[in-house]
Amino acid sequence: MSYQGHPVVDMDSHIREYEEFERSYGPYIDPAYREQYEALAQAITARQALPGEQVLFMNSRAVLSPTPPRRPLGLSDYFPIDRPNPQGSALGQDVEVDRSCNWDPTIRLKDMDIANVDISVMFPSQADGFCVLRDIGFESALHRAYHRFVSEYSAPGGGRLRWVANATMRDPRRTADELSYWAERDENLAGVFLPRACPDGRLLDNPDLYPIYERAQELDLPIYIHGGTLRPPVTPGAQGLDNSGYLINAVYHAWGGQVAMGALIGGGVFDVFPKLRAGLFESGGGWMPWLVEKLDDAYRPGSSMTPKLKRKPSEVVAAGHVFCSFDPGEEYATHAIERLGDHIWLLGTDYPHQGSCFPEGVQRIANIEGVSESAKINILGGNALRMSPRLASYFAAKV
């Protein structure tokens, strides 16, 4: 493991908690919500008994928030023939990932050894979509259950397995209290996971979210921003893509990252909370120099449109408030590093999802042309430790 003796941190890996819902939630749900949980679990189990992909979100057969089939561009009408895909954790890859890694940490740790990764920070894969539930208390109960599961899952990792807490964005104060609870009890907690926008369509500048930002700053925990393809809460404007599969694949994630970053910076969140740090994940990074330039061009000190922003957006980025993971192998990585510096970029593999670069993520960063070795060391782990200082405890214990 490690890269030339320096830490390697995968800041964007996942647990597919929905694949075995009863493993991830059943033993951990609050008794007060057992009845609601059983109804949801039975619906998921019944749907998963049919051939096809997982059925929680993001397809027409989903138990929660179904979506229509993606349509091709250039056709007036489209009449798809249903061809369900088999379930699996990393289908379509040259290297298959054992789906048991989602509940057996020993398998994940072995895969991390193969990939030369010291620490993996794990997101849930679809838990943010529970914001569609009408009962906000039930949403929070599901998040609490997942936290108990993933804390237990991470414990055998000796500090190598780290996790992020889910946010109930409709109940920020409860989220803040949950963050404090786990920060005190589990050093494997790495931060708090926020989607790219709020369930009601408001952006991350929303002052209702301030209790989360304030508590994260107090605890020296970063914000981890991630999103799923047309899974609630959707990125504003996504519905305007007319369900085009091609455009969704091409721009949806980058668009989401830009919206989240622009809202946080333009809303002055890093001026209100000057010690807060946030990372953008699964959004790519080649667009970031262009966006910073455009945000600078649009900024006018003292403008009524950005009353809480006290400095140029490029200064916010330079100060280390914003981090961003590259898609390993991204063509414009060299340009982005040259324009914005090497202090903001992170490694993210998306393991064990379809399309993951496992086990080649580290090598792809190492092979970036025109980038110094010190920059590669920062991208592969150094920046992760600056964004999320709690991760450093693993390496300190090894000294």
Buried (B, 14 or more C-beta within 10 A) or exposed (E): BBBEEBBBBBBBBBBBBBBBBEBBBBEBBBEEBEEBBEEBBEBBEEBBEEEBBBBBBBBEBBBBBEBEEBBEEEEEEBEEEEEEEEBBBBBEBEEEBBBEBBBBBEBBBEBBEEBBBBBBBBBBBBBBBBBBBEEBBBBBBBBBBBBBBBBEBBEEBEBBBBBBBBBBBBBBEBBBEBBBBBBEEBBBBBBBBBBBBBBEEBBBBBEBBBBBBBBBBBBBBBBBBBBBBBBBBBBBEBEEBEBBBEBBEEBBBBBBBBBBBBBBBBBBBBBBBEEBBBBBBBBBBBBBBBBBEEBEEEBEEEEEEBEEBBBBBBBBBBEBBBBBBBBBBBEBBBBBBEBBBBBBBBBBBBBBBBEBBBBBBBBBBBEBEEBEEEBBBBBBBBBBBBBBBBBBEBBEEEE
